Amino acid sequence: MCVSKTGWVGRVARPLALVLSGLLLLMRPASALPAGAKTATQSSYAFYYGAAPIPVAALSAFDHVVVEPDSGFDPSQVDTPHTDWLAYASVGEVTHARSYFSAIPKAWLKGGNQAWGSQVVDQSAPGWPDFFVEHVVAPLWQRGFRGFFLDTLDSFQLIAKTESERQQQIAGLVRVIHAIKTRYPQARLIFNRGFEILPQAHQWVDAVAFESLYKGWDQGKKRFVDVPQNDRDWLMAQLKPVIDDYRLPVIAIDYCPDADRQCARDTAARIRDKGLIP
């Protein structure tokens, strides 16, 4: 497990890749666990948002690794036959730092997320699915990425105030996912949450991730927090159809202080005990 201080606490997605710090903690991948462990037959995942040079040797112990593509990492230049590299991609929000920001029509930017200094994209904009594929996914595919970690899939909640508006945003998100899989049928997709669109899009997803089951990061107060039991109950209720009906792997991303390895070990064990991938 690779953890960093760039997640969210709550039920609205936050852009994970804004803080480009280094590798903080690595736990053993699931494939290295004892034979009797619950996750011994599951794939292992790591998330690394640090700048280049990326620690390829350490991360290649995992089956799937998500990296920040603006780090300059080129997956075609590394020989890691047992590890596939996925690019972080924010669907629901965009920051000024992204190269494609200036090309987005201003009418598509409907609100802001002050905690992360980003703007919320109107998913119902007719041209957004094609734009996302052409300006975000296609350049990363050309660089050698064959998978994408799709973040901020529920940021539309910041701008959708009525049920009708929510449904328009959900339909737009489904069109984005469909556009990606139409252009790149072999693309591996991991959702960060996206619970609202899974009933219509689960057939295109390889795994579902979420943040803060036990340990979270409060971006507003810049501190680590324990997740309240009612939030955990809500999350597990959302995951029930993901596990029981869609039968998708579920990855829990929790947050511990950089040097607190005991926190990381204990939290990873609690996550595994839930049958999830830490």
C-alpha positions in Angstrom: 0.0 0.0 0.0 1.3 3.4 -0.9 -0.3 6.2 1.0 -0.1 10.0 0.8 -1.7 13.1 2.3 -3.7 14.0 -0.8 -7.1 12.5 -0.4 -10.4 13.6 1.0 -12.7 13.2 4.0 -16.4 13.2 3.2 -18.6 12.2 0.3 -17.5 14.6 -2.5 -14.4 13.6 -4.5 -11.2 15.7 -4.3 -8.4 15.8 -6.9 -5.9 13.3 -5.5 -2.9 14.4 -7.6 -2.3 18.0 -6.6 0.4 17.3 -4.0 3.4 15.8 -5.7 5.3 14.6 -2.7 7.4 11.5 -2.6 6.7 7.9 -1.8 5.6 7.8 1.8 4.8 4.3 2.9 4.9 0.9 1.1 3.3 -2.1 2.6 3.7 -5.6 1.1 1.5 -6.2 -1.9 -1.2 -8.8 -1.5 0.7 -11.3 -3.6 3.4 -11.3 -0.8 1.0 -12.1 2.0 0.9 -15.5 3.7 -1.0 -18.1 1.8 -3.9 -18.1 4.2 -4.5 -14.3 4.0 -7.8 -13.1 2.6 -6.2 -11.1 -0.1 -3.6 -13.6 -1.2 -5.2 -14.2 -4.5 -6.2 -10.6 -5.2 -4.2 -8.2 -7.3 -2.1 -5.6 -5.5 -2.3 -1.9 -6.1 -0.1 1.1 -5.3 -0.7 4.9 -5.8 2.3 7.1 -6.2 1.9 10.8 -7.0 5.5 11.9 -6.5 7.6 13.7 -9.1 10.2 11.9 -11.2 12.3 9.9 -10.8 9.6 7.4 -9.9 10.9 4.4 -7.7 10.2 1.8 -10.4 12.1 -1.0 -8.6 10.0 -0.6 -5.4 6.7 -0.1 -7.2 7.2 -3.0 -9.6 6.4 -5.3 -6.6 2.8 -4.4 -7.2 0.5 -5.6 -10.0 -1.0 -2.2 -10.8 0.5 1.2 -10.0 -1.3 4.6 -10.4 1.0 7.5 -11.1 0.6 11.2 -11.7 1.2 11.6 -15.4 2.5 15.2 -15.1 5.5 13.8 -13.3 6.9 13.0 -16.8 7.0 9.2 -16.2 7.0 7.2 -19.4 5.7 3.6 -18.9 7.1 2.6 -22.3 10.6 3.2 -21.1 10.5 0.7 -18.2 10.7 -3.1 -18.3 8.2 -4.3 -15.7 6.3 -7.3 -17.3 4.4 -8.0 -14.1 3.3 -4.4 -13.4 1.0 -2.3 -15.4 1.0 1.5 -15.0 -2.1 3.6 -14.9 -2.4 7.3 -15.2 -4.3 9.5 -12.8 -7.1 11.5 -14.6 -9.6 13.8 -12.9 -13.0 13.7 -14.6 -15.1 16.0 -12.5 -12.6 18.8 -11.7 -9.7 20.5 -13.3 -6.9 22.8 -12.1 -5.1 25.6 -13.9 -2.0 23.5 -13.8 -3.3 21.0 -16.4 -2.1 21.5 -19.9 -5.6 21.2 -21.3 -7.2 23.7 -18.9 -7.1 26.7 -21.3 -8.8 24.6 -24.1 -11.9 23.9 -22.0 -14.8 26.3 -22.9 -15.4 28.5 -19.9 -19.1 27.7 -20.1 -18.3 24.1 -19.1 -16.8 25.3 -15.7 -19.7 25.6 -13.4 -18.3 25.9 -9.9 -15.2 25.7 -7.7 -13.7 23.5 -5.0 -11.9 25.9 -2.8 -10.2 23.2 -0.7 -8.2 22.1 -3.8 -8.2 25.2 -5.9 -10.0 23.5 -8.8 -13.0 24.0 -10.9 -15.9 21.7 -11.4 -16.7 20.6 -14.9 -20.3 20.4 -16.2 -20.6 16.7 -17.2 -23.8 17.5 -19.1 -21.9 19.6 -21.6 -22.5 17.8 -25.0 -18.8 18.2 -26.1 -17.2 17.1 -22.8 -16.9 13.3 -23.5 -15.1 13.8 -26.8 -12.9 16.6 -25.2 -11.9 14.4 -22.3 -10.9 11.5 -24.6 -9.1 13.7 -27.1 -7.3 16.0 -24.7 -6.8 13.9 -21.6 -6.9 10.2 -22.4 -5.5 10.1 -26.0 -2.1 11.9 -25.1 -1.7 9.5 -22.2 -2.4 6.5 -24.3 0.2 7.7 -26.9 2.7 7.8 -24.0 2.1 4.2 -23.2 -0.5 4.2 -20.5 -3.0 1.5 -20.9 -5.1 2.2 -17.8 -6.6 5.2 -16.0 -7.6 6.0 -12.5 -10.7 8.2 -12.9 -11.0 10.6 -10.0 -13.6 13.2 -8.9 -16.5 11.2 -10.3 -18.9 12.7 -7.7 -17.8 16.3 -7.8 -21.0 17.1 -9.8 -22.7 17.1 -6.4 -21.1 20.5 -5.8 -23.1 22.1 -8.7 -26.2 19.9 -9.1 -28.9 21.2 -6.8 -31.9 19.3 -8.0 -32.6 15.7 -8.8 -33.0 16.6 -12.5 -29.6 18.3 -12.5 -28.1 15.3 -10.7 -29.5 12.9 -13.3 -28.1 15.1 -16.1 -24.7 15.0 -14.6 -24.8 11.3 -14.0 -25.8 10.7 -17.7 -22.9 12.9 -18.8 -20.4 10.9 -16.7 -21.7 7.7 -18.2 -21.1 9.2 -21.7 -17.5 10.0 -20.7 -16.8 6.5 -19.6 -18.5 5.1 -22.8 -16.4 7.4 -24.9 -13.2 6.2 -23.4 -14.1 2.5 -23.9 -15.3 3.1 -27.4 -12.0 4.7 -28.4 -9.8 2.4 -26.3 -11.7 -0.9 -25.6 -8.6 -2.4 -23.9 -8.2 0.4 -21.4 -8.2 -0.6 -17.8 -10.4 1.7 -15.7 -10.4 2.2 -12.0 -13.1 4.4 -10.5 -12.6 6.5 -7.4 -16.0 6.0 -6.0 -18.5 6.8 -8.8 -21.2 4.9 -6.9 -23.9 6.9 -8.7 -22.8 5.8 -12.2 -21.9 2.2 -11.5 -25.4 0.8 -12.3 -24.9 2.1 -15.8 -21.2 1.7 -16.2 -20.0 -1.2 -14.1 -19.4 -3.4 -17.2 -16.6 -1.0 -18.2 -14.8 -0.9 -14.9 -11.9 -3.1 -13.7 -11.9 -2.0 -10.0 -13.5 0.5 -7.7 -11.4 2.5 -5.2 -12.5 4.8 -2.4 -10.8 6.8 0.3 -10.9 6.9 4.1 -12.5 3.8 5.5 -10.7 4.1 8.9 -8.1 6.9 8.5 -8.6 10.1 6.5 -7.0 13.4 5.6 -8.8 16.7 6.2 -7.6 19.0 3.5 -9.2 22.1 5.0 -7.6 21.6 8.4 -4.4 19.9 7.0 -4.6 17.0 9.5 -5.1 13.3 9.7 -8.4 12.2 11.1 -10.2 9.1 12.3 -13.3 8.3 10.1 -16.5 8.3 12.1 -18.4 5.0 12.3 -21.5 6.5 10.5 -19.4 7.5 7.5 -17.9 4.0 7.5 -21.3 2.4 7.6 -22.4 4.6 4.7 -19.4 3.6 2.6 -19.9 -0.1 3.3 -23.5 0.2 2.2 -22.4 1.8 -1.1 -19.9 -1.0 -1.6 -22.4 -3.8 -1.1 -23.7 -3.9 -4.8 -20.1 -3.3 -6.0 -19.0 -6.5 -4.3 -22.2 -8.7 -4.4 -23.8 -7.7 -7.7 -21.0 -6.3 -9.9 -18.2 -8.5 -8.3 -15.6 -5.9 -8.8 -12.3 -5.6 -6.8 -12.5 -2.9 -4.2 -9.5 -0.9 -3.1 -9.5 1.1 0.2 -7.1 4.1 0.3 -6.5 5.3 3.9 -4.1 7.9 5.2 -1.5 7.7 7.9 1.3 10.1 8.9 4.3 9.7 6.7 6.6 8.0 9.2 4.0 6.1 11.2 4.5 2.6 9.8 2.5 1.0 12.7 -0.5 3.1 11.7 -0.1 1.9 8.1 0.3 -1.8 9.1 -2.7 -1.7 11.5 -4.9 0.1 9.0 -4.0 -2.2 6.2 -4.8 -5.2 8.4 -8.2 -3.8 9.3 -9.0 -3.2 5.6 -8.0 -6.7 4.7 -10.2 -8.0 7.4 -13.1 -6.4 5.6 -12.2 -8.4 2.5 -10.9 -5.3 0.7 -7.6 -4.5 -0.9 -5.5 -2.0 1.1 
